[in-house]
Amino acid sequence: MEILKYLIISAILFANTSVFSQNNTNAFAKSYTLESNEKYSEAAAELIKIYDKESYAINLRLGWLNYLAGQLPQSIEYYSICQTLKPLSIEALFGKTYPESALGNWQEVITIYNKILVMAPNNYTANLKLAQIYLNSAKYSKAEPIYKLILNQYPFTYEVVIGAAWNNYYLGKLREAKVLFNKALLLYPNNESATEGLNKIK
């Protein structure tokens, strides 16, 4: 009798789990379709129907959809929940940079990239974005060591080469800048940014 009772309970739990899993799959599928049609709020609403605060996947997806919908504080909140659920998640940290950047919270964005670099010192995207922030805010001395690092790791990648070229230009290192502007033209002949840089040096 006890065995039969156990089997019945197990069957019910399995059935409920299967239904829950199918509901989740359907909700995610609908959200992707709605996102592709730029119906971001409706896509988020599909996931709210199955919302579970302990679900990393749901919170991560809601963080992204709320960002696309322009609901920036809500987006940050969902990404923060992801950080709590998975403290070592780099993707959640990257996700959070989108709404923070859109709000102009650049110091927070810098803090996030530095957190990523503590966990993954050679992360290309975090290093590049951090260097670009420093370059765009005229903090060339802070950008310089980062560009040197990623230029050694990615010596023939346009975003790295052109960024390092301009950073060297603003630091007054014109010879180094000229070499890099010319390298950028190898990647993209007639590139406007590289051509402009070379014209400024002449």
Backbone bond lengths (Angstrom), bond angles and torsions (degrees), N, CA, C in turn:
res aa  C-N    CA-C-N  psi(-1)  N-CA   C-N-CA  omega(-1)  CA-C   N-CA-C  phi
1 M - - - 1.468 - - 1.532 111.35 -
2 E 1.341 115.22 -44.79 1.466 119.49 -179.94 1.526 110.81 -63.04
3 I 1.329 115.49 -39.03 1.467 119.61 179.73 1.528 110.01 -64.88
4 L 1.335 116.31 -42.28 1.461 120.99 179.58 1.526 110.45 -62.42
5 K 1.338 116.01 -42.36 1.457 121.07 179.46 1.537 110.08 -62.19
6 Y 1.324 115.54 -41.98 1.467 121.12 179.79 1.528 110.64 -62.80
7 L 1.339 115.53 -42.44 1.465 120.20 -178.93 1.528 111.41 -65.77
8 I 1.332 115.82 -38.76 1.468 120.10 179.24 1.526 110.67 -65.18
9 I 1.344 115.66 -46.26 1.471 120.26 179.57 1.528 110.63 -62.09
10 S 1.329 116.13 -42.61 1.466 120.94 179.75 1.521 110.94 -62.37
11 A 1.330 116.01 -40.61 1.465 120.59 -179.79 1.524 110.98 -64.98
12 I 1.342 115.93 -40.71 1.471 120.38 179.02 1.527 110.70 -64.77
13 L 1.337 116.09 -44.98 1.465 120.57 179.56 1.520 111.12 -62.60
14 F 1.321 116.29 -41.28 1.470 120.67 179.59 1.526 110.51 -63.98
15 A 1.342 115.40 -42.01 1.467 119.94 -179.87 1.521 110.68 -63.93
16 N 1.343 116.15 -43.36 1.464 120.56 179.22 1.522 111.38 -63.44
17 T 1.346 115.57 -41.02 1.462 120.51 179.31 1.520 110.90 -64.33
18 S 1.333 116.18 -40.61 1.466 121.02 179.93 1.520 110.80 -63.89
19 V 1.343 116.17 -42.93 1.462 120.77 179.05 1.520 110.03 -63.96
20 F 1.354 116.08 -43.96 1.463 121.04 179.88 1.521 110.62 -61.30
21 S 1.339 115.86 -43.88 1.459 121.15 179.73 1.521 111.07 -63.11
22 Q 1.340 116.75 -41.62 1.463 120.99 179.23 1.518 110.82 -66.00
23 N 1.336 116.59 -39.62 1.466 120.78 177.36 1.525 110.66 -61.07
24 N 1.340 115.72 -42.80 1.465 120.29 178.47 1.522 111.03 -61.80
25 T 1.333 115.51 -46.76 1.466 120.24 -179.59 1.523 110.95 -59.81
26 N 1.330 116.41 -44.38 1.468 120.83 -179.91 1.524 111.45 -64.31
27 A 1.332 115.89 -41.71 1.467 119.96 -179.50 1.526 111.26 -64.44
28 F 1.326 116.51 -42.91 1.463 119.88 178.09 1.529 110.42 -64.26
29 A 1.329 116.39 -42.82 1.467 120.38 -179.86 1.530 110.83 -60.31
30 K 1.337 116.44 -45.08 1.466 120.47 178.47 1.523 110.91 -62.76
31 S 1.335 115.70 -38.64 1.469 118.89 -178.45 1.527 111.26 -65.57
32 Y 1.335 117.21 -36.46 1.466 120.22 178.08 1.531 111.01 -67.01
33 T 1.326 115.73 -41.19 1.466 119.75 179.06 1.523 110.76 -63.14
34 L 1.328 116.30 -45.68 1.465 120.76 179.69 1.525 111.04 -65.38
35 E 1.324 116.98 -38.17 1.467 120.02 177.90 1.527 110.63 -62.07
36 S 1.329 116.38 -42.06 1.466 120.26 -179.37 1.526 111.66 -63.02
37 N 1.341 116.27 -22.80 1.464 121.70 176.95 1.530 111.78 -97.83
38 E 1.340 115.62 12.23 1.467 123.53 178.06 1.532 112.81 62.68
39 K 1.324 116.42 27.65 1.464 121.24 175.86 1.529 107.64 -101.10
40 Y 1.321 114.62 72.52 1.462 120.32 -169.28 1.529 113.23 -70.17
41 S 1.319 116.92 -40.96 1.470 119.64 179.52 1.525 111.20 -65.51
42 E 1.328 116.08 -38.96 1.465 119.94 178.07 1.527 110.65 -67.58
43 A 1.324 116.01 -36.66 1.468 120.29 177.67 1.523 110.32 -63.30
44 A 1.331 115.93 -42.01 1.465 120.22 178.33 1.524 110.83 -65.34
45 A 1.330 116.39 -37.27 1.469 121.01 -179.05 1.521 111.49 -61.67
46 E 1.322 117.42 -33.69 1.468 120.65 177.81 1.525 111.16 -62.69
47 L 1.321 116.61 -36.10 1.467 120.20 -179.28 1.524 111.99 -80.66
48 I 1.328 116.02 -28.62 1.468 119.47 176.29 1.531 110.11 -61.98
49 K 1.332 116.48 -31.43 1.471 120.75 179.59 1.526 111.74 -61.55
50 I 1.326 117.16 -28.69 1.472 120.62 -178.21 1.531 110.36 -115.63
51 Y 1.333 116.43 20.40 1.468 119.78 -170.21 1.523 113.02 -59.45
52 D 1.311 114.01 134.01 1.464 122.56 175.27 1.521 106.27 -136.99
53 K 1.329 116.51 115.26 1.468 120.11 -175.96 1.518 112.50 -60.00
54 E 1.324 117.06 -23.10 1.464 120.60 -179.44 1.531 112.57 -87.00
55 S 1.313 116.93 -0.70 1.467 120.42 -179.54 1.526 110.30 -90.51
56 Y 1.308 115.72 111.25 1.468 120.84 177.51 1.526 110.22 -61.39
57 A 1.331 116.82 -45.22 1.467 121.19 -176.06 1.525 112.00 -60.29
58 I 1.328 116.85 -44.90 1.464 120.15 -179.11 1.521 110.60 -65.30
59 N 1.323 116.82 -44.18 1.463 119.90 -179.62 1.524 112.14 -65.31
60 L 1.328 116.46 -38.78 1.466 119.75 178.87 1.528 110.40 -63.81
61 R 1.314 115.32 -44.48 1.475 120.28 -179.96 1.525 110.82 -65.01
62 L 1.322 117.09 -40.28 1.463 120.35 178.79 1.523 111.39 -67.73
63 G 1.324 116.45 -33.32 1.461 119.57 175.54 1.516 110.71 -59.80
64 W 1.325 116.02 -45.26 1.461 121.54 -179.36 1.530 111.97 -67.66
65 L 1.329 116.67 -47.07 1.460 120.35 -176.98 1.528 111.82 -65.98
66 N 1.323 116.79 -38.02 1.465 119.28 177.66 1.524 111.18 -67.79
67 Y 1.330 116.59 -33.71 1.470 119.84 174.61 1.526 109.87 -62.28
68 L 1.331 116.56 -48.14 1.464 120.57 180.00 1.527 111.77 -62.25
69 A 1.329 115.99 -32.87 1.467 121.00 -179.33 1.525 112.32 -80.66
70 G 1.333 116.91 -4.27 1.457 120.59 -179.52 1.513 113.67 82.20
71 Q 1.328 116.64 10.20 1.469 121.60 177.42 1.530 107.95 -90.58
72 L 1.311 115.94 73.95 1.462 121.12 -167.84 1.531 114.41 -68.85
73 P 1.341 119.82 -45.44 1.473 118.41 177.45 1.531 112.49 -60.03
74 Q 1.343 116.26 -39.71 1.464 119.76 178.20 1.525 110.81 -65.20
75 S 1.320 115.95 -39.82 1.463 120.32 177.64 1.520 110.70 -58.74
76 I 1.321 116.55 -46.54 1.470 121.28 179.24 1.523 110.42 -60.62
77 E 1.331 116.11 -40.30 1.469 120.34 -179.50 1.527 111.32 -61.84
78 Y 1.326 116.91 -44.58 1.469 119.82 -179.94 1.527 111.52 -66.08
79 Y 1.320 116.68 -41.12 1.469 119.04 178.23 1.534 110.83 -65.73
80 S 1.329 116.68 -33.97 1.468 120.52 177.85 1.527 110.68 -66.08
81 I 1.328 116.72 -37.80 1.467 120.42 175.89 1.526 109.50 -62.16
82 C 1.328 116.34 -40.96 1.473 120.39 177.32 1.522 110.99 -59.42
83 Q 1.330 116.35 -41.07 1.467 120.33 178.84 1.522 111.20 -62.27
84 T 1.328 115.84 -38.03 1.465 120.11 178.55 1.525 110.50 -67.43
85 L 1.328 115.88 -41.71 1.468 120.39 -178.64 1.521 112.07 -70.72
86 K 1.331 116.70 -39.00 1.469 122.32 -177.97 1.529 108.83 -132.77
87 P 1.332 117.62 82.34 1.472 121.18 -174.54 1.528 114.70 -58.52
88 L 1.319 117.76 -23.02 1.469 120.49 -179.24 1.529 112.75 -96.43
89 S 1.321 116.69 8.36 1.463 120.03 -177.78 1.525 111.20 -73.66
90 I 1.312 115.45 116.22 1.460 120.83 176.47 1.523 110.30 -79.37
91 E 1.332 117.49 -34.57 1.465 119.86 -178.28 1.530 111.48 -64.37
92 A 1.332 117.27 -34.31 1.465 119.96 177.93 1.525 110.68 -67.93
93 L 1.336 116.24 -37.70 1.466 120.22 177.50 1.525 110.56 -65.79
94 F 1.325 116.43 -44.30 1.462 119.25 176.87 1.527 110.29 -60.36
95 G 1.341 116.15 -43.08 1.455 119.81 179.71 1.517 111.80 -57.92
96 K 1.305 116.26 -41.13 1.465 120.98 -177.53 1.524 112.49 -65.71
97 T 1.337 116.96 -25.07 1.470 118.83 179.88 1.529 111.89 -66.39
98 Y 1.333 118.10 -25.25 1.469 119.81 -178.18 1.529 112.03 -65.62
99 P 1.336 119.41 -56.13 1.467 118.10 178.74 1.524 112.86 -67.18
100 E 1.335 117.29 -34.50 1.468 119.20 178.54 1.532 110.24 -64.02
101 S 1.327 116.92 -41.09 1.472 120.72 177.83 1.523 110.62 -64.74
102 A 1.330 116.11 -42.50 1.465 120.41 -179.41 1.526 111.56 -62.57
103 L 1.322 116.51 -29.77 1.464 121.48 177.90 1.527 112.04 -85.35
104 G 1.332 116.53 -5.80 1.462 120.30 -179.40 1.514 113.85 77.48
105 N 1.323 116.41 20.23 1.471 120.80 179.85 1.534 109.88 -85.67
106 W 1.327 116.06 67.51 1.460 120.38 -170.85 1.518 113.64 -67.30
107 Q 1.318 117.43 -33.10 1.463 118.70 178.18 1.524 110.81 -65.29
108 E 1.317 116.30 -37.85 1.467 120.40 176.76 1.526 110.52 -67.21
109 V 1.321 116.45 -38.53 1.468 120.36 177.70 1.527 110.17 -62.58
110 I 1.324 116.59 -43.43 1.473 121.19 177.32 1.523 110.19 -60.01
111 T 1.322 116.08 -43.57 1.469 120.73 178.79 1.525 110.71 -60.15
112 I 1.324 116.50 -42.08 1.469 120.58 -179.79 1.523 110.76 -64.35
113 Y 1.330 117.14 -46.10 1.471 119.47 179.60 1.523 111.09 -62.18
114 N 1.316 116.68 -37.69 1.471 119.47 177.65 1.526 111.66 -66.51
115 K 1.335 117.20 -34.53 1.468 120.56 175.19 1.527 110.29 -62.80
116 I 1.321 115.20 -42.82 1.467 119.67 178.58 1.519 110.29 -61.59
117 L 1.333 116.32 -42.19 1.462 120.40 -176.63 1.523 112.75 -70.99
118 V 1.317 117.29 -22.23 1.469 119.75 172.52 1.527 109.17 -66.15
119 M 1.329 115.78 -40.25 1.470 120.53 -179.59 1.527 112.19 -80.65
120 A 1.323 115.69 -34.30 1.475 120.22 -176.34 1.528 108.87 -140.19
121 P 1.327 117.26 81.83 1.474 121.81 -172.71 1.524 115.06 -56.08
122 N 1.320 117.59 -28.96 1.464 120.19 -177.49 1.526 113.16 -101.45
123 N 1.320 116.59 17.68 1.461 119.07 -179.67 1.532 109.98 -62.28
124 Y 1.308 115.61 119.21 1.471 121.26 -174.21 1.526 112.08 -60.64
125 T 1.322 116.28 -51.37 1.461 120.13 -174.28 1.520 112.10 -63.58
126 A 1.325 117.41 -45.01 1.465 120.63 -179.56 1.523 110.86 -62.98
127 N 1.325 116.90 -44.28 1.465 120.14 178.80 1.523 111.31 -63.64
128 L 1.330 116.71 -46.19 1.462 120.07 -178.45 1.523 111.36 -63.32
129 K 1.328 116.98 -47.77 1.464 120.13 -178.53 1.527 111.43 -62.91
130 L 1.322 116.63 -39.05 1.460 120.28 179.02 1.527 110.15 -64.77
131 A 1.328 116.58 -43.95 1.466 120.79 178.00 1.528 110.52 -61.52
132 Q 1.325 116.82 -40.77 1.468 120.77 -179.54 1.526 111.67 -65.86
133 I 1.326 116.65 -38.13 1.466 119.99 177.24 1.520 109.92 -62.40
134 Y 1.327 116.87 -46.27 1.465 120.34 179.46 1.523 111.11 -64.43
135 L 1.325 117.47 -40.53 1.467 120.86 178.11 1.525 110.65 -62.04
136 N 1.320 116.94 -47.39 1.468 121.29 -177.46 1.523 113.16 -69.40
137 S 1.326 116.65 -21.06 1.470 120.12 178.14 1.528 111.40 -101.81
138 A 1.340 116.04 15.31 1.473 123.32 175.94 1.529 113.45 63.08
139 K 1.327 116.36 26.65 1.470 120.24 175.61 1.534 107.82 -100.07
140 Y 1.325 113.73 67.31 1.465 120.52 -170.23 1.523 113.25 -66.04
141 S 1.315 116.66 -34.22 1.471 119.61 179.97 1.525 111.52 -67.08
142 K 1.336 116.23 -31.58 1.466 119.77 177.31 1.527 110.77 -75.93
143 A 1.308 115.73 -33.31 1.466 119.62 -179.69 1.526 111.67 -73.37
144 E 1.327 116.80 -30.90 1.466 121.02 -171.76 1.526 114.74 -55.43
145 P 1.343 119.93 -53.03 1.469 118.40 -178.15 1.526 113.34 -64.53
146 I 1.330 116.24 -28.86 1.466 119.39 179.03 1.522 109.81 -71.29
147 Y 1.329 115.99 -44.39 1.469 118.85 177.55 1.523 111.42 -62.87
148 K 1.324 116.84 -37.23 1.469 119.72 178.06 1.527 110.63 -61.47
149 L 1.326 115.82 -42.02 1.464 120.69 179.93 1.525 111.12 -62.61
150 I 1.326 116.44 -54.61 1.465 118.58 -174.47 1.525 112.04 -74.55
151 L 1.343 116.82 -22.61 1.463 118.88 175.70 1.524 110.54 -69.04
152 N 1.327 116.47 -32.49 1.465 120.27 174.58 1.525 111.59 -71.21
153 Q 1.323 115.69 -33.00 1.464 120.17 -178.34 1.530 112.39 -83.84
154 Y 1.322 116.29 -33.09 1.471 121.85 -177.82 1.532 108.80 -132.66
155 P 1.339 116.82 68.29 1.469 120.78 -172.31 1.525 115.55 -69.74
156 F 1.329 118.34 -12.75 1.461 120.01 -179.01 1.522 110.36 -131.44
157 T 1.342 114.99 44.69 1.463 122.20 176.58 1.522 107.89 -115.63
158 Y 1.322 116.76 125.74 1.468 121.37 -168.73 1.527 113.67 -55.28
159 E 1.338 117.58 -51.24 1.465 120.06 -175.53 1.524 111.59 -57.94
160 V 1.321 115.90 -35.87 1.466 120.52 179.91 1.523 110.03 -73.19
161 V 1.320 116.10 -47.76 1.468 121.34 -176.16 1.528 111.68 -63.01
162 I 1.327 117.38 -48.22 1.465 119.86 -176.96 1.530 111.32 -69.22
163 G 1.324 116.75 -36.33 1.463 119.59 177.48 1.516 111.63 -65.48
164 A 1.326 116.05 -44.99 1.466 120.74 178.73 1.524 110.60 -64.80
165 A 1.334 116.80 -35.85 1.467 120.78 178.53 1.525 110.98 -61.36
166 W 1.319 116.62 -50.00 1.464 120.03 -179.47 1.525 111.48 -67.00
167 N 1.312 116.91 -36.90 1.459 119.03 179.34 1.529 110.48 -63.61
168 N 1.341 116.39 -42.67 1.462 120.23 176.46 1.525 111.23 -63.97
169 Y 1.317 116.59 -38.30 1.467 120.20 178.41 1.532 110.41 -59.34
170 Y 1.325 116.18 -48.27 1.464 119.60 -177.78 1.528 112.42 -70.33
171 L 1.314 117.31 -22.46 1.466 121.04 175.00 1.526 111.54 -82.09
172 G 1.320 116.29 -4.78 1.458 120.44 -179.41 1.516 113.71 84.07
173 K 1.319 116.90 10.55 1.470 121.47 179.51 1.529 107.70 -92.56
174 L 1.330 114.59 75.10 1.455 120.63 -169.28 1.523 113.53 -70.59
175 R 1.326 117.24 -34.93 1.462 119.44 179.45 1.526 110.23 -62.93
176 E 1.349 116.03 -47.74 1.460 120.49 178.77 1.529 111.00 -62.81
177 A 1.341 115.14 -39.77 1.463 119.85 -179.87 1.529 110.81 -63.15
178 K 1.337 116.29 -42.42 1.467 120.44 -178.90 1.527 111.39 -62.05
179 V 1.327 116.17 -43.52 1.469 120.49 178.20 1.528 110.34 -58.44
180 L 1.316 116.05 -43.48 1.469 120.42 -177.20 1.529 112.29 -72.84
181 F 1.330 117.44 -37.60 1.468 119.36 176.14 1.528 110.52 -61.66
182 N 1.328 115.86 -40.98 1.468 119.82 177.81 1.531 111.54 -65.74
183 K 1.336 115.79 -35.85 1.468 119.17 176.99 1.529 110.26 -66.30
184 A 1.331 116.21 -37.82 1.467 120.30 177.94 1.524 110.82 -61.37
185 L 1.341 116.36 -34.60 1.466 120.07 178.48 1.525 112.21 -70.68
186 L 1.331 116.40 -24.58 1.464 118.89 173.63 1.527 110.42 -68.26
187 L 1.327 115.03 -34.42 1.465 120.14 179.37 1.523 111.07 -76.02
188 Y 1.336 115.95 -43.65 1.461 121.75 -179.66 1.526 109.20 -136.00
189 P 1.325 117.76 89.43 1.470 120.99 178.67 1.533 110.95 -54.94
190 N 1.332 116.10 139.66 1.469 123.21 -179.38 1.526 112.83 68.39
191 N 1.324 116.56 17.83 1.465 119.93 178.31 1.532 110.13 -60.36
192 E 1.331 116.00 129.01 1.465 120.90 -174.40 1.525 112.70 -64.48
193 S 1.325 116.81 -43.75 1.462 120.21 -177.64 1.526 111.19 -64.23
194 A 1.330 116.67 -44.94 1.465 120.61 179.75 1.522 110.99 -66.36
195 T 1.326 116.69 -41.09 1.467 120.93 178.96 1.520 110.84 -63.95
196 E 1.333 116.09 -42.03 1.465 120.62 177.57 1.524 110.64 -60.44
197 G 1.336 116.26 -43.49 1.461 119.99 179.57 1.514 112.46 -61.38
198 L 1.319 116.72 -43.92 1.468 120.63 179.37 1.525 111.14 -65.10
199 N 1.322 117.29 -38.02 1.467 120.55 178.42 1.525 111.73 -65.44
200 K 1.326 116.70 -33.79 1.460 120.41 178.31 1.525 111.40 -69.35
201 I 1.326 116.40 -30.90 1.463 120.53 -177.91 1.529 111.19 -76.99
202 K 1.331 117.07 -32.06 1.470 120.68 -177.38 1.521 111.66 -62.73
